[in-house]
């Protein structure tokens, strides 16, 4: 696991730096006590899910005998203005 330290309004880039441009910018928007608010910017086709939602979707698919479809409970990244 890579561990980075970021301050409020600082960002990191995540993804494949290739001809498809599948990079996601993750920015610390707010730090309040033990809670950190993050913003995600990237191509609309890249999906973002909270880990617990993704795990529930994966478990539900496994119980149903279906292959996992990451489109369940997904919030696509929207470009910011």
Residue pairs with C-beta under 8 A, 6 or more apart in sequence:
4 12
6 12
6 28
7 28
8 28
8 29
8 30
8 31
9 27
9 28
9 29
10 27
10 28
11 25
11 26
11 27
11 28
12 25
12 26
13 23
13 24
13 25
13 26
14 23
14 24
14 25
14 26
15 22
15 23
15 24
15 42
15 46
16 22
16 23
17 23
21 43
22 42
22 43
22 46
23 42
24 40
24 41
24 42
24 46
24 48
24 77
25 40
25 41
25 42
26 38
26 39
26 40
27 38
27 39
27 40
27 41
28 36
28 37
28 38
29 37
29 38
29 39
30 36
30 37
31 37
39 80
40 48
40 77
41 77
41 79
41 80
42 77
43 77
44 76
44 77
44 78
44 79
45 76
46 76
46 77
47 70
47 71
47 74
47 75
47 76
47 77
48 74
48 75
48 76
48 77
49 57
49 70
49 73
49 74
49 75
53 73
54 70
54 73
56 73
57 68
57 69
57 70
57 72
57 73
58 68
60 72
61 67
61 68
61 69
61 72
62 68
